Amino acid sequence: MTEIQQLKYFVSGKWLESSTDKYMDVYDPSRGEVIARTPCCTRDEVESAIASAKAAFPQWSRTPVMRRVKVLYKFRQLVEEHLEELTYLVARENGKVWSEAEGDILKVLEPVEHACAIPTLMMGESLQDTSTGYDTVLYREPVGVFAGIVPWNFPGMIPMGWMAPLCIATGNTLVIKAASMTPMTAMRLTELWQEAGLPDGVLNVVTCSRNESELFLTHPDVNGVSFVGSTSVGMHIYATAAAHGKRVQALCEAKNHGLVMEDAPLERTAAGIINSSFGCAGERCMALPVIVAHEAIADQLVEQLVKFAKALNVGPAYDKQSQLGPVVTDAHRKSVVSWIEKGVEEGAHLVLDGRDVTVEGHDSGFYLGPTIFDYVTPDMTVGEEEIFGPVLCVKRVKSFDEGLELMNQNRFANGSVIFTNSGHYAREFSMRTHGGMVGVNVGIPVPVGIFPFTGHKQSFFGDLHVLGKDGVRFYTETKAVTTRWFDEEEKQRTTVDTWDGSVGGSGA
């Protein structure tokens, strides 16, 4: 048994002991042991984090952008130097296997690199002589204090990749509500931000319950909220924060579908599906938990899927030989098991059952093996709702159009995929699918950070997505400045020209 660490919260450049009497357990899912306890910060402590961010905003927002990005360059260097340590932290508290945990941290670097281009991304527009003697310049300016409410499944990438880099680079300040189940990675990365030279108060980190989190949605000093989590909570955050005049981006649940046509190379396709469906133990919103198979090749495809799934090495996250790690907590394991039981009750064919998997020497770990259902129909909830675990459902269709229609009936639309060698099918699918991120023979169609993460329907609420140019717009507001200067003769005039902004107006 390891010593249980008592965590702190971070405000105004200092790690502070909480006055709360409520702490939340952080587990090592591979062993099923509590490794830390994180505070449920009090309302006053959350308010102090918001106040810290507000106090830091004036000076940070006026810091020249070229100086701001120097902090990001240094932070990137420090993350690279500490890559192995950070990878271990993710694996230990989340349960991702080593390669996936390393990928989580590398996905911090990618948005940082994007944000390092902020001097050009924030450049506005200008036009001389919008009317005679009048010039107009459009500026992009920081907005103020933002709150980031993050989930447990990507403890590095989401808070310190999707949220912090663009928010900070554009001159805003930020309060992160780290996930109580996996806060240690975000806290260690916060230390690296501090070491990189980020001024006190620009980034603050708390852990708390939903009750205290409500402050972010209503507090007058918070200008915007970025959220990743469940659809029910996302809808509440979007409605409440928007009603209080805040910018909101709420990234929510998914049930991504992949259509496999009769011309797809089956073995290669099946291998790609296994990685998409069971990577990160299925605990990601861009997993591929549903395959829609053309009936002409469905039997062979399922056979290949079962073969590849059985070959996965289930083991502890920090063992580099493991290919499928544990799920995050025992409670979540029980939730996924209940979904498997639900699928059986609904009549789906359970062709591979992962409920009884064991890992030698890790009997208390939160393990589930890969699970595959066949003959899943649209009326079965197991194929329609997000399970967030290593469970794959196969639906069968007779044609491309039937498959596309079935996929588009789902209320979520984060991503969608087609496996085919037909350019016609690929083009039609890309145009007609509801999915916001589309893959053609790509099982996880997440674009690189210079593009936005574009979920649709009930997978996203808001106007501007994270990352890409959308992310820059979310963290900035525009200001148009129109100027006119007078020569000596004009200074002597007693008549006053009026400017109404129209082409050919007074003074033209």
C-alpha positions as CSV (number, residue, x, y, z in Angstrom):
1,M,0.0,0.0,0.0
2,T,1.3,3.5,-0.9
3,E,1.0,6.5,1.3
4,I,-2.2,8.4,0.5
5,Q,-1.4,11.9,-0.6
6,Q,-3.6,14.8,0.5
7,L,-3.9,17.3,-2.3
8,K,-4.3,21.1,-2.3
9,Y,-5.8,23.7,-4.5
10,F,-4.0,26.4,-6.4
11,V,-4.8,30.1,-6.2
12,S,-2.7,33.3,-6.8
13,G,0.4,31.2,-7.4
14,K,0.2,29.2,-4.2
15,W,-0.8,25.7,-3.2
16,L,-3.2,26.0,-0.3
17,E,-4.7,23.6,2.2
18,S,-8.5,23.6,2.0
19,S,-10.6,24.3,5.0
20,T,-13.1,21.7,3.9
21,D,-14.0,18.6,5.9
22,K,-14.9,16.7,2.7
23,Y,-12.2,15.0,0.6
24,M,-12.8,12.9,-2.5
25,D,-10.8,9.7,-3.3
26,V,-8.4,9.3,-6.2
27,Y,-7.7,5.7,-7.2
28,D,-5.1,3.8,-9.0
29,P,-7.5,1.8,-11.1
30,S,-4.9,-0.8,-11.9
31,R,-4.6,-1.8,-8.3
32,G,-8.0,-0.6,-7.0
33,E,-6.2,1.4,-4.3
34,V,-6.8,4.9,-3.1
35,I,-3.6,6.9,-3.8
36,A,-4.7,10.5,-3.0
37,R,-7.6,12.5,-1.6
38,T,-8.5,15.8,-3.2
39,P,-10.5,18.6,-1.5
40,C,-14.1,19.5,-2.2
41,C,-13.2,23.2,-2.0
42,T,-15.6,25.4,-0.2
43,R,-17.7,28.1,-1.9
44,D,-15.4,30.8,-0.5
45,E,-12.3,29.0,-1.9
46,V,-13.9,28.8,-5.3
47,E,-14.7,32.5,-5.1
48,S,-11.1,33.3,-4.1
49,A,-9.9,31.5,-7.3
50,I,-12.3,33.6,-9.4
51,A,-11.1,36.8,-7.6
52,S,-7.5,35.8,-8.2
53,A,-8.2,35.4,-11.9
54,K,-10.0,38.7,-12.0
55,A,-7.1,40.5,-10.3
56,A,-4.6,39.1,-12.7
57,F,-6.5,39.9,-15.8
58,P,-5.6,43.6,-16.3
59,Q,-1.9,43.2,-16.3
60,W,-1.8,39.9,-18.2
61,S,-4.2,41.2,-20.9
62,R,-1.9,44.2,-21.4
63,T,1.2,42.1,-21.6
64,P,2.4,42.2,-25.2
65,V,1.4,39.0,-27.0
66,M,5.0,38.3,-28.0
67,R,5.9,38.1,-24.3
68,R,2.9,36.0,-23.5
69,V,3.8,33.3,-26.0
70,K,7.3,33.0,-24.5
71,V,5.6,31.4,-21.5
72,L,4.0,28.9,-23.8
73,Y,7.3,28.0,-25.5
74,K,8.8,27.4,-22.1
75,F,5.8,25.4,-21.0
76,R,6.1,23.2,-24.1
77,Q,9.8,22.5,-23.4
78,L,9.0,21.6,-19.8
79,V,6.3,19.2,-20.8
80,E,8.6,17.4,-23.2
81,E,11.3,17.2,-20.5
82,H,8.8,15.7,-18.0
83,L,7.0,13.5,-20.6
84,E,7.7,10.1,-18.9
85,E,6.7,11.4,-15.4
86,L,3.5,12.9,-16.8
87,T,2.7,9.7,-18.7
88,Y,3.0,7.7,-15.5
89,L,0.7,10.1,-13.7
90,V,-2.0,9.7,-16.3
91,A,-1.6,5.9,-16.4
92,R,-1.6,5.7,-12.6
93,E,-4.7,7.9,-11.8
94,N,-6.7,7.2,-15.0
95,G,-5.9,3.7,-16.0
96,K,-4.9,4.3,-19.6
97,V,-2.2,2.0,-20.9
98,W,1.2,3.5,-21.3
99,S,1.0,4.4,-25.0
100,E,-2.5,6.0,-24.5
101,A,-1.3,7.9,-21.4
102,E,1.7,9.3,-23.4
103,G,-0.7,10.3,-26.2
104,D,-2.8,12.2,-23.6
105,I,0.3,14.3,-22.8
106,L,1.3,14.7,-26.4
107,K,-2.1,16.1,-27.1
108,V,-1.3,18.8,-24.6
109,L,1.7,19.8,-26.8
110,E,-0.3,20.1,-30.0
111,P,-2.6,22.9,-28.8
112,V,0.3,24.7,-27.2
113,E,2.0,24.7,-30.5
114,H,-1.2,26.1,-32.1
115,A,-1.5,28.8,-29.4
116,C,2.2,29.8,-30.0
117,A,0.9,31.2,-33.3
118,I,-1.5,33.6,-31.5
119,P,0.4,36.8,-32.6
120,T,-0.8,36.1,-36.1
121,L,-4.1,34.4,-35.1
122,M,-5.2,37.5,-33.2
123,M,-4.3,39.9,-36.0
124,G,-7.3,41.9,-37.0
125,E,-8.2,43.7,-40.2
126,S,-7.9,47.2,-41.5
127,L,-9.1,49.4,-44.3
128,Q,-8.0,52.9,-45.3
129,D,-10.5,55.4,-46.5
130,T,-13.6,53.6,-45.5
131,S,-14.9,57.1,-46.2
132,T,-12.7,60.0,-47.3
133,G,-10.2,60.6,-44.5
134,Y,-11.6,57.8,-42.3
135,D,-9.7,54.6,-41.5
136,T,-11.0,51.6,-39.7
137,V,-9.0,49.0,-37.8
138,L,-10.5,45.8,-36.3
139,Y,-8.7,44.4,-33.2
140,R,-9.1,41.1,-31.3
141,E,-8.9,41.6,-27.6
142,P,-9.1,39.2,-24.6
143,V,-12.4,38.9,-22.8
144,G,-11.7,38.3,-19.1
145,V,-12.0,35.4,-16.7
146,F,-12.9,32.0,-18.0
147,A,-13.8,28.8,-16.1
148,G,-12.9,25.3,-17.4
149,I,-14.9,22.4,-16.1
150,V,-13.2,19.2,-17.1
151,P,-14.0,15.4,-17.1
152,W,-11.8,12.6,-15.8
153,N,-11.1,10.8,-19.0
154,F,-8.3,13.0,-20.4
155,P,-6.7,14.6,-17.3
156,G,-3.9,16.2,-19.3
157,M,-5.3,17.0,-22.8
158,I,-8.6,18.6,-21.9
159,P,-7.6,21.1,-19.1
160,M,-4.1,21.9,-20.3
161,G,-4.5,21.4,-24.0
162,W,-8.0,22.2,-25.1
163,M,-8.5,25.0,-22.5
164,A,-5.5,26.6,-21.0
165,P,-3.2,27.4,-24.0
166,L,-5.6,29.5,-26.2
167,C,-7.2,31.1,-23.1
168,I,-3.9,32.2,-21.7
169,A,-2.2,33.1,-25.0
170,T,-5.0,35.4,-26.0
171,G,-4.6,37.3,-22.7
172,N,-7.4,35.9,-20.6
173,T,-7.2,34.3,-17.1
174,L,-8.6,30.9,-16.1
175,V,-9.9,28.9,-13.3
176,I,-9.8,25.1,-13.9
177,K,-12.1,22.8,-12.0
178,A,-10.0,19.7,-12.2
179,A,-11.8,16.3,-12.3
180,S,-12.0,15.0,-8.7
181,M,-11.3,11.4,-9.9
182,T,-8.1,12.4,-11.9
183,P,-6.8,15.7,-10.6
184,M,-3.1,14.9,-10.2
185,T,-2.0,15.3,-13.8
186,A,-3.6,18.8,-14.1
187,M,-2.0,19.8,-10.8
188,R,1.5,18.7,-12.0
189,L,1.0,20.5,-15.3
190,T,0.0,23.6,-13.3
191,E,3.3,23.5,-11.6
192,L,5.0,23.4,-15.0
193,W,3.0,26.5,-16.1
194,Q,4.3,28.2,-12.9
195,E,7.8,27.1,-13.6
196,A,7.5,28.4,-17.2
197,G,6.9,31.9,-15.8
198,L,3.2,32.3,-15.9
199,P,2.3,35.2,-13.5
200,D,0.4,34.5,-10.3
201,G,-3.4,34.4,-10.7
202,V,-3.5,33.8,-14.5
203,L,-4.2,30.1,-13.9
204,N,-5.9,28.8,-10.8
205,V,-7.0,25.2,-10.0
206,V,-9.7,23.9,-7.7
207,T,-11.5,20.6,-7.1
208,C,-15.1,20.7,-5.9
209,S,-18.6,19.3,-6.2
210,R,-21.3,20.4,-8.6
211,N,-22.7,22.6,-5.9
212,E,-19.7,24.8,-5.8
213,S,-19.3,24.6,-9.6
214,E,-22.6,26.4,-10.0
215,L,-20.6,29.6,-9.1
216,F,-18.9,29.5,-12.4
217,L,-22.2,29.7,-14.2
218,T,-23.6,32.6,-12.4
219,H,-20.7,34.6,-10.9
220,P,-20.6,38.2,-12.4
221,D,-16.8,38.1,-12.7
222,V,-16.8,35.0,-14.9
223,N,-17.0,35.8,-18.6
224,G,-17.1,32.4,-20.2
225,V,-17.3,28.7,-19.5
226,S,-15.7,25.8,-21.3
227,F,-17.1,22.4,-20.3
228,V,-16.6,18.7,-21.3
229,G,-18.8,16.0,-19.8
230,S,-22.3,14.5,-20.0
231,T,-25.1,15.9,-22.2
232,S,-27.5,16.4,-19.3
233,V,-24.9,18.5,-17.4
234,G,-23.8,20.2,-20.5
235,M,-27.3,21.3,-21.3
236,H,-27.7,22.7,-17.8
237,I,-24.4,24.6,-18.0
238,Y,-25.2,26.0,-21.4
239,A,-28.7,27.2,-20.4
240,T,-27.6,28.6,-17.0
241,A,-24.4,30.3,-18.0
242,A,-25.8,31.7,-21.3
243,A,-28.8,33.1,-19.3
244,H,-26.2,35.0,-17.2
245,G,-24.6,36.5,-20.2
246,K,-21.6,34.2,-20.5
247,R,-19.9,32.6,-23.5
248,V,-20.3,28.8,-23.4
249,Q,-18.9,25.8,-25.2
250,A,-20.2,22.5,-23.9
251,L,-18.8,19.3,-25.4
252,C,-20.9,16.4,-24.4
253,E,-21.7,12.7,-25.0
254,A,-21.3,10.7,-28.1
255,K,-22.4,7.4,-29.7
256,N,-20.2,7.4,-32.8
257,H,-21.1,4.9,-35.5
258,G,-18.9,3.4,-38.2
259,L,-20.4,2.1,-41.5
260,V,-18.6,-0.8,-43.0
261,M,-19.4,-1.4,-46.7
262,E,-19.1,-4.6,-48.6
263,D,-16.0,-3.4,-50.5
264,A,-14.0,-2.6,-47.3
265,P,-10.8,-4.7,-46.7
266,L,-12.1,-6.6,-43.7
267,E,-9.0,-7.6,-41.8
268,R,-7.5,-4.1,-42.0
269,T,-10.9,-2.6,-41.2
270,A,-11.4,-4.9,-38.2
271,A,-8.0,-4.0,-36.8
272,G,-8.8,-0.3,-37.0
273,I,-12.1,-0.8,-35.4
274,I,-10.6,-2.6,-32.4
275,N,-8.2,0.3,-31.8
276,S,-11.1,2.8,-32.1
277,S,-13.5,0.9,-29.9
278,F,-11.3,-0.4,-27.1
279,G,-8.6,2.1,-26.9
280,C,-8.6,4.0,-23.6
281,A,-11.0,1.2,-22.5
282,G,-13.7,3.0,-24.5
283,E,-13.6,5.9,-22.1
284,R,-13.4,8.7,-24.7
285,C,-16.0,10.6,-26.7
286,M,-14.4,9.8,-30.0
287,A,-14.5,6.0,-29.4
288,L,-16.2,3.9,-32.0
289,P,-18.8,1.9,-30.0
290,V,-21.1,1.0,-32.8
291,I,-20.4,-0.6,-36.2
292,V,-23.1,-0.6,-38.9
293,A,-22.1,-3.5,-41.1
294,H,-23.4,-4.3,-44.6
295,E,-25.1,-7.7,-44.2
296,A,-23.0,-9.2,-47.1
297,I,-19.9,-9.0,-45.0
298,A,-21.3,-8.8,-41.4
299,D,-20.5,-12.4,-40.4
300,Q,-16.9,-12.2,-41.6
301,L,-16.4,-8.8,-40.0
302,V,-17.8,-10.0,-36.6
303,E,-15.5,-13.0,-36.8
304,Q,-12.5,-10.8,-37.4
305,L,-13.5,-8.4,-34.6
306,V,-13.8,-11.2,-32.0
307,K,-10.4,-12.6,-33.1
308,F,-8.6,-9.3,-32.7
309,A,-10.5,-8.4,-29.4
310,K,-9.5,-11.7,-27.8
311,A,-5.9,-11.1,-28.6
312,L,-5.8,-7.8,-26.6
313,N,-3.5,-8.0,-23.6
314,V,-5.6,-6.8,-20.6
315,G,-3.3,-5.5,-17.8
316,P,-2.2,-2.7,-15.5
317,A,-1.8,0.7,-17.1
318,Y,1.9,1.2,-16.4
319,D,2.9,-2.1,-17.8
320,K,4.1,-1.2,-21.3
321,Q,2.9,-4.6,-22.6
322,S,-0.7,-3.9,-21.7
323,Q,-3.1,-3.1,-24.5
324,L,-6.3,-2.6,-22.6
325,G,-6.2,-1.1,-19.1
326,P,-8.8,-0.8,-16.3
327,V,-11.7,1.6,-16.2
328,V,-11.4,4.5,-13.9
329,T,-13.3,3.4,-10.8
330,D,-15.2,0.4,-9.5
331,A,-18.4,2.4,-9.7
332,H,-17.8,3.0,-13.3
333,R,-17.0,-0.6,-13.8
334,K,-20.4,-1.6,-12.3
335,S,-22.1,1.0,-14.6
336,V,-20.6,-0.6,-17.7
337,V,-21.5,-4.1,-16.4
338,S,-25.1,-3.0,-16.0
339,W,-25.1,-1.8,-19.6
340,I,-23.8,-5.3,-20.7
341,E,-26.6,-6.9,-18.7
342,K,-29.1,-4.4,-20.3
343,G,-27.9,-5.5,-23.8
344,V,-28.5,-9.1,-23.0
345,E,-32.0,-8.3,-21.7
346,E,-32.8,-6.3,-24.8
347,G,-31.9,-9.4,-27.0
348,A,-28.6,-8.5,-28.5
349,H,-26.3,-11.4,-29.2
350,L,-23.4,-11.4,-26.8
351,V,-20.6,-12.8,-28.9
352,L,-17.7,-11.8,-26.6
353,D,-18.2,-11.2,-22.8
354,G,-15.5,-9.3,-20.9
355,R,-17.2,-9.3,-17.5
356,D,-15.1,-12.1,-16.0
357,V,-11.6,-11.0,-17.0
358,T,-8.9,-11.3,-14.4
359,V,-5.4,-9.9,-14.2
360,E,-2.9,-11.9,-12.2
361,G,-1.6,-10.0,-9.3
362,H,-4.1,-7.2,-9.7
363,D,-7.3,-8.8,-8.4
364,S,-8.6,-5.5,-6.9
365,G,-8.2,-3.6,-10.2
366,F,-11.2,-2.3,-12.1
367,Y,-10.8,-4.4,-15.2
368,L,-13.2,-5.3,-18.0
369,G,-12.3,-7.3,-21.0
370,P,-13.5,-6.3,-24.5
371,T,-17.2,-7.0,-25.0
372,I,-19.0,-7.4,-28.4
373,F,-22.7,-7.5,-29.2
374,D,-24.1,-8.5,-32.6
375,Y,-27.6,-8.1,-34.1
376,V,-28.1,-4.8,-32.2
377,T,-31.3,-3.1,-33.4
378,P,-32.3,0.6,-33.2
379,D,-34.8,0.0,-30.4
380,M,-32.0,-1.3,-28.1
381,T,-30.6,1.4,-25.8
382,V,-27.3,-0.4,-25.6
383,G,-26.7,0.7,-29.2
384,E,-28.0,4.3,-28.8
385,E,-26.8,5.6,-25.4
386,E,-23.2,6.3,-24.4
387,I,-21.7,3.4,-22.3
388,F,-18.2,4.8,-22.0
389,G,-16.5,1.5,-21.7
390,P,-15.0,-1.4,-23.7
391,V,-18.3,-2.4,-25.3
392,L,-18.8,-2.7,-29.1
393,C,-22.2,-3.0,-30.8
394,V,-22.8,-4.3,-34.3
395,K,-25.8,-3.4,-36.3
396,R,-26.6,-4.9,-39.7
397,V,-28.0,-3.2,-42.7
398,K,-28.8,-4.1,-46.3
399,S,-27.5,-0.9,-48.1
400,F,-25.5,2.3,-47.9
401,D,-28.6,4.4,-47.6
402,E,-30.2,2.3,-44.9
403,G,-26.9,2.4,-42.9
404,L,-26.6,6.2,-43.2
405,E,-30.2,6.8,-42.2
406,L,-29.8,4.5,-39.2
407,M,-26.7,6.4,-38.1
408,N,-28.3,9.8,-38.6
409,Q,-31.2,8.8,-36.3
410,N,-29.0,9.0,-33.3
411,R,-29.3,12.1,-31.1
412,F,-25.5,12.4,-30.8
413,A,-23.2,13.5,-33.7
414,N,-19.7,13.9,-32.5
415,G,-18.0,11.7,-35.1
416,S,-18.9,9.2,-37.8
417,V,-16.8,6.9,-39.9
418,I,-17.1,4.9,-43.2
419,F,-14.9,2.1,-44.2
420,T,-15.0,1.7,-48.0
421,N,-12.9,1.6,-51.2
422,S,-15.6,3.5,-53.1
423,G,-15.0,7.2,-53.8
424,H,-18.7,7.6,-54.4
425,Y,-19.7,6.2,-51.0
426,A,-17.0,8.2,-49.3
427,R,-18.1,11.5,-50.9
428,E,-21.8,10.8,-50.3
429,F,-21.2,9.8,-46.7
430,S,-19.0,12.9,-46.0
431,M,-21.8,15.2,-47.3
432,R,-24.8,13.5,-45.7
433,T,-23.6,12.3,-42.3
434,H,-24.7,14.3,-39.2
435,G,-21.3,13.7,-37.6
436,G,-19.2,16.8,-37.0
437,M,-15.9,14.9,-37.4
438,V,-15.9,12.5,-40.3
439,G,-13.5,9.6,-41.0
440,V,-13.1,7.9,-44.3
441,N,-11.2,4.7,-43.4
442,V,-10.1,6.5,-40.3
443,G,-11.5,5.0,-37.1
444,I,-10.8,8.0,-34.8
445,P,-11.4,11.1,-37.0
446,V,-10.1,13.7,-34.5
447,P,-8.4,16.5,-36.4
448,V,-5.1,18.1,-35.3
449,G,-5.4,21.1,-33.0
450,I,-5.2,23.7,-35.8
451,F,-8.8,22.5,-36.7
452,P,-11.7,22.7,-34.2
453,F,-13.2,19.7,-32.4
454,T,-16.6,19.9,-34.1
455,G,-19.3,17.9,-32.5
456,H,-22.9,18.3,-33.7
457,K,-26.4,17.8,-32.3
458,Q,-26.5,16.8,-28.6
459,S,-22.8,16.3,-28.6
460,F,-22.2,20.1,-28.5
461,F,-23.9,23.2,-27.2
462,G,-22.6,26.6,-28.1
463,D,-21.4,28.6,-31.2
464,L,-17.7,28.2,-31.2
465,H,-15.9,24.9,-30.7
466,V,-12.6,24.3,-28.9
467,L,-9.3,24.6,-30.8
468,G,-8.7,25.9,-34.3
469,K,-9.8,29.4,-35.3
470,D,-13.1,28.7,-33.4
471,G,-11.1,28.5,-30.2
472,V,-9.4,31.8,-30.9
473,R,-12.7,33.5,-31.5
474,F,-14.2,32.0,-28.3
475,Y,-11.5,33.6,-26.2
476,T,-11.5,37.0,-27.9
477,E,-13.9,39.8,-28.8
478,T,-13.6,42.2,-31.7
479,K,-13.3,46.0,-31.5
480,A,-13.6,48.3,-34.5
481,V,-11.8,51.6,-34.2
482,T,-12.5,54.3,-36.8
483,T,-10.1,57.3,-36.9
484,R,-9.8,60.6,-38.7
485,W,-6.9,63.1,-38.6
486,F,-7.0,66.8,-39.7
487,D,-4.6,68.9,-41.6
488,E,-4.2,72.6,-40.6
489,E,-6.9,73.8,-42.9
490,E,-9.4,71.3,-41.6
491,K,-8.6,72.3,-38.0
492,Q,-10.0,75.8,-38.8
493,R,-13.3,74.7,-40.1
494,T,-16.4,75.5,-38.1
495,T,-18.6,73.0,-39.8
496,V,-18.6,69.4,-38.4
497,D,-18.7,66.4,-40.8
498,T,-20.7,63.5,-39.6
499,W,-19.8,59.9,-40.1
500,D,-22.5,57.3,-40.3
501,G,-20.3,54.4,-41.5
502,S,-21.9,54.2,-44.9
503,V,-20.0,54.2,-48.1
504,G,-20.2,57.7,-49.6
505,G,-21.5,59.3,-46.4
506,S,-20.6,62.8,-45.2
507,G,-17.1,63.7,-45.9
508,A,-16.9,61.4,-49.0
